[in-house]
Amino acid sequence: MIQVCAAGRAGTPDEVGTVGALLMGPDGGFITGSDILMDGGVTAAYWYGELAPQGTDTMSIRQSGS
């Protein structure tokens, strides 16, 4: 799964900590009610890249919630 993501590698604890520091620090003061996805592009690769099943209409999958 990691090989087909945009980052091509797993995230590091320091990268996760950097986002946490942003959210808790003064620069993140206006960020509220947000989901921050930190997966290196794995989700995008699933829906739009090599991990999407061949011949699958990904739009209908997302709309149906499957």
VMD Tcl script that builds the backbone (N, CA, C; Angstrom):
set m [mol new atoms 198]
animate dup $m
set s [atomselect $m all]
$s set {name element resname resid chain x y z} {
  {N N MET 1 A 0.820 -1.184 0.000}
  {CA C MET 1 A 0.000 0.000 0.000}
  {C C MET 1 A 0.872 1.258 0.000}
  {N N ILE 2 A 1.931 1.256 0.741}
  {CA C ILE 2 A 2.804 2.438 0.821}
  {C C ILE 2 A 3.467 2.720 -0.523}
  {N N GLN 3 A 3.764 1.696 -1.295}
  {CA C GLN 3 A 4.461 1.883 -2.557}
  {C C GLN 3 A 3.655 2.707 -3.561}
  {N N VAL 4 A 2.339 2.645 -3.512}
  {CA C VAL 4 A 1.533 3.361 -4.499}
  {C C VAL 4 A 1.032 4.710 -3.990}
  {N N CYS 5 A 1.331 5.060 -2.751}
  {CA C CYS 5 A 0.891 6.365 -2.255}
  {C C CYS 5 A 1.811 7.458 -2.782}
  {N N ALA 6 A 1.318 8.677 -2.751}
  {CA C ALA 6 A 2.084 9.806 -3.294}
  {C C ALA 6 A 3.422 9.996 -2.592}
  {N N ALA 7 A 3.465 9.800 -1.281}
  {CA C ALA 7 A 4.707 9.990 -0.528}
  {C C ALA 7 A 5.688 8.848 -0.756}
  {N N GLY 8 A 5.173 7.657 -1.020}
  {CA C GLY 8 A 6.038 6.510 -1.267}
  {C C GLY 8 A 6.734 5.978 -0.023}
  {N N ARG 9 A 6.271 6.383 1.145}
  {CA C ARG 9 A 6.894 5.941 2.396}
  {C C ARG 9 A 5.917 6.153 3.536}
  {N N ALA 10 A 6.220 5.567 4.659}
  {CA C ALA 10 A 5.412 5.781 5.855}
  {C C ALA 10 A 5.787 7.116 6.491}
  {N N GLY 11 A 4.854 7.702 7.179}
  {CA C GLY 11 A 5.131 8.941 7.906}
  {C C GLY 11 A 5.967 8.673 9.140}
  {N N THR 12 A 6.631 9.706 9.609}
  {CA C THR 12 A 7.461 9.574 10.799}
  {C C THR 12 A 6.739 10.189 12.001}
  {N N PRO 13 A 7.106 9.782 13.198}
  {CA C PRO 13 A 6.524 10.419 14.384}
  {C C PRO 13 A 6.747 11.930 14.410}
  {N N ASP 14 A 7.894 12.370 13.920}
  {CA C ASP 14 A 8.165 13.813 13.886}
  {C C ASP 14 A 7.180 14.546 12.975}
  {N N GLU 15 A 6.799 13.932 11.854}
  {CA C GLU 15 A 5.843 14.568 10.952}
  {C C GLU 15 A 4.460 14.677 11.595}
  {N N VAL 16 A 4.064 13.653 12.299}
  {CA C VAL 16 A 2.786 13.696 13.010}
  {C C VAL 16 A 2.847 14.755 14.116}
  {N N GLY 17 A 3.953 14.788 14.841}
  {CA C GLY 17 A 4.129 15.777 15.902}
  {C C GLY 17 A 4.116 17.199 15.388}
  {N N THR 18 A 4.655 17.422 14.194}
  {CA C THR 18 A 4.669 18.756 13.607}
  {C C THR 18 A 3.253 19.251 13.352}
  {N N VAL 19 A 2.392 18.360 12.866}
  {CA C VAL 19 A 0.996 18.752 12.644}
  {C C VAL 19 A 0.307 19.026 13.984}
  {N N GLY 20 A 0.585 18.202 14.984}
  {CA C GLY 20 A 0.030 18.439 16.310}
  {C C GLY 20 A 0.469 19.780 16.875}
  {N N ALA 21 A 1.741 20.103 16.691}
  {CA C ALA 21 A 2.258 21.383 17.181}
  {C C ALA 21 A 1.599 22.548 16.452}
  {N N LEU 22 A 1.363 22.395 15.169}
  {CA C LEU 22 A 0.672 23.439 14.412}
  {C C LEU 22 A -0.733 23.661 14.971}
  {N N LEU 23 A -1.449 22.570 15.182}
  {CA C LEU 23 A -2.829 22.683 15.651}
  {C C LEU 23 A -2.932 23.271 17.052}
  {N N MET 24 A -1.970 22.971 17.902}
  {CA C MET 24 A -2.022 23.444 19.281}
  {C C MET 24 A -1.333 24.789 19.486}
  {N N GLY 25 A -0.577 25.228 18.489}
  {CA C GLY 25 A 0.160 26.470 18.622}
  {C C GLY 25 A -0.600 27.667 18.084}
  {N N PRO 26 A 0.023 28.823 18.138}
  {CA C PRO 26 A -0.638 30.057 17.694}
  {C C PRO 26 A -0.975 30.066 16.205}
  {N N ASP 27 A -0.214 29.354 15.395}
  {CA C ASP 27 A -0.498 29.322 13.955}
  {C C ASP 27 A -1.749 28.516 13.619}
  {N N GLY 28 A -2.199 27.685 14.535}
  {CA C GLY 28 A -3.402 26.899 14.305}
  {C C GLY 28 A -4.624 27.458 14.996}
  {N N GLY 29 A -4.556 28.681 15.454}
  {CA C GLY 29 A -5.641 29.271 16.224}
  {C C GLY 29 A -6.955 29.425 15.475}
  {N N PHE 30 A -6.918 29.461 14.158}
  {CA C PHE 30 A -8.144 29.645 13.379}
  {C C PHE 30 A -8.658 28.325 12.809}
  {N N ILE 31 A -7.957 27.220 13.081}
  {CA C ILE 31 A -8.369 25.906 12.591}
  {C C ILE 31 A -9.288 25.278 13.629}
  {N N THR 32 A -10.547 25.085 13.258}
  {CA C THR 32 A -11.514 24.466 14.166}
  {C C THR 32 A -12.373 23.481 13.386}
  {N N GLY 33 A -12.783 22.414 14.026}
  {CA C GLY 33 A -13.703 21.465 13.421}
  {C C GLY 33 A -13.207 20.839 12.145}
  {N N SER 34 A -11.935 20.552 12.062}
  {CA C SER 34 A -11.358 20.012 10.836}
  {C C SER 34 A -10.818 18.607 11.059}
  {N N ASP 35 A -10.920 17.794 10.027}
  {CA C ASP 35 A -10.266 16.483 10.003}
  {C C ASP 35 A -9.000 16.637 9.183}
  {N N ILE 36 A -7.894 16.211 9.726}
  {CA C ILE 36 A -6.633 16.294 8.998}
  {C C ILE 36 A -6.171 14.874 8.710}
  {N N LEU 37 A -6.191 14.514 7.453}
  {CA C LEU 37 A -5.819 13.178 7.021}
  {C C LEU 37 A -4.320 13.149 6.758}
  {N N MET 38 A -3.629 12.308 7.492}
  {CA C MET 38 A -2.177 12.193 7.340}
  {C C MET 38 A -1.848 10.759 6.933}
  {N N ASP 39 A -2.029 10.468 5.648}
  {CA C ASP 39 A -1.768 9.110 5.181}
  {C C ASP 39 A -0.828 9.060 3.972}
  {N N GLY 40 A -0.191 10.173 3.654}
  {CA C GLY 40 A 0.770 10.193 2.564}
  {C C GLY 40 A 0.163 9.992 1.185}
  {N N GLY 41 A -1.140 10.136 1.077}
  {CA C GLY 41 A -1.805 9.973 -0.207}
  {C C GLY 41 A -2.407 8.597 -0.425}
  {N N VAL 42 A -2.412 7.736 0.598}
  {CA C VAL 42 A -2.955 6.379 0.453}
  {C C VAL 42 A -4.436 6.434 0.086}
  {N N THR 43 A -5.198 7.305 0.745}
  {CA C THR 43 A -6.624 7.391 0.447}
  {C C THR 43 A -6.853 7.849 -0.988}
  {N N ALA 44 A -6.117 8.834 -1.426}
  {CA C ALA 44 A -6.249 9.301 -2.807}
  {C C ALA 44 A -5.865 8.202 -3.793}
  {N N ALA 45 A -4.819 7.445 -3.483}
  {CA C ALA 45 A -4.416 6.350 -4.367}
  {C C ALA 45 A -5.494 5.277 -4.433}
  {N N TYR 46 A -6.182 5.041 -3.324}
  {CA C TYR 46 A -7.255 4.056 -3.331}
  {C C TYR 46 A -8.391 4.497 -4.241}
  {N N TRP 47 A -8.829 5.749 -4.095}
  {CA C TRP 47 A -9.976 6.219 -4.861}
  {C C TRP 47 A -9.629 6.544 -6.310}
  {N N TYR 48 A -8.412 7.020 -6.568}
  {CA C TYR 48 A -8.110 7.529 -7.897}
  {C C TYR 48 A -6.919 6.864 -8.570}
  {N N GLY 49 A -6.195 6.001 -7.860}
  {CA C GLY 49 A -4.971 5.456 -8.432}
  {C C GLY 49 A -4.991 3.960 -8.568}
  {N N GLU 50 A -3.833 3.364 -8.447}
  {CA C GLU 50 A -3.643 1.947 -8.707}
  {C C GLU 50 A -4.419 1.037 -7.762}
  {N N LEU 51 A -4.763 1.510 -6.560}
  {CA C LEU 51 A -5.458 0.645 -5.624}
  {C C LEU 51 A -6.946 0.516 -5.914}
  {N N ALA 52 A -7.509 1.388 -6.762}
  {CA C ALA 52 A -8.934 1.287 -7.098}
  {C C ALA 52 A -9.154 0.031 -7.927}
  {N N PRO 53 A -10.152 -0.780 -7.576}
  {CA C PRO 53 A -10.426 -1.991 -8.352}
  {C C PRO 53 A -10.677 -1.661 -9.820}
  {N N GLN 54 A -10.134 -2.458 -10.712}
  {CA C GLN 54 A -10.287 -2.239 -12.146}
  {C C GLN 54 A -11.756 -2.292 -12.546}
  {N N GLY 55 A -12.175 -1.352 -13.401}
  {CA C GLY 55 A -13.539 -1.327 -13.894}
  {C C GLY 55 A -14.560 -0.831 -12.891}
  {N N THR 56 A -14.093 -0.236 -11.794}
  {CA C THR 56 A -14.996 0.237 -10.753}
  {C C THR 56 A -15.286 1.713 -10.958}
  {N N ASP 57 A -16.543 2.067 -10.873}
  {CA C ASP 57 A -16.946 3.467 -10.925}
  {C C ASP 57 A -16.798 4.036 -9.517}
  {N N THR 58 A -15.681 4.717 -9.251}
  {CA C THR 58 A -15.410 5.184 -7.890}
  {C C THR 58 A -16.405 6.232 -7.430}
  {N N MET 59 A -16.986 6.997 -8.340}
  {CA C MET 59 A -17.977 8.001 -7.942}
  {C C MET 59 A -19.202 7.316 -7.332}
  {N N SER 60 A -19.672 6.233 -7.936}
  {CA C SER 60 A -20.849 5.559 -7.384}
  {C C SER 60 A -20.528 4.903 -6.052}
  {N N ILE 61 A -19.294 4.444 -5.853}
  {CA C ILE 61 A -18.894 3.855 -4.569}
  {C C ILE 61 A -18.965 4.916 -3.489}
  {N N ARG 62 A -18.422 6.109 -3.757}
  {CA C ARG 62 A -18.416 7.175 -2.759}
  {C C ARG 62 A -19.823 7.636 -2.434}
  {N N GLN 63 A -20.697 7.700 -3.436}
  {CA C GLN 63 A -22.064 8.158 -3.182}
  {C C GLN 63 A -22.874 7.147 -2.401}
  {N N SER 64 A -22.595 5.852 -2.625}
  {CA C SER 64 A -23.371 4.823 -1.926}
  {C C SER 64 A -22.846 4.558 -0.531}
  {N N GLY 65 A -21.614 5.008 -0.252}
  {CA C GLY 65 A -21.024 4.808 1.068}
  {C C GLY 65 A -20.422 3.435 1.255}
  {N N SER 66 A -20.241 2.674 0.178}
  {CA C SER 66 A -19.656 1.321 0.291}
  {C C SER 66 A -18.170 1.384 0.462}
}
mol reanalyze $m
mol bondsrecalc $m
mol representation Tube
mol addrep $m
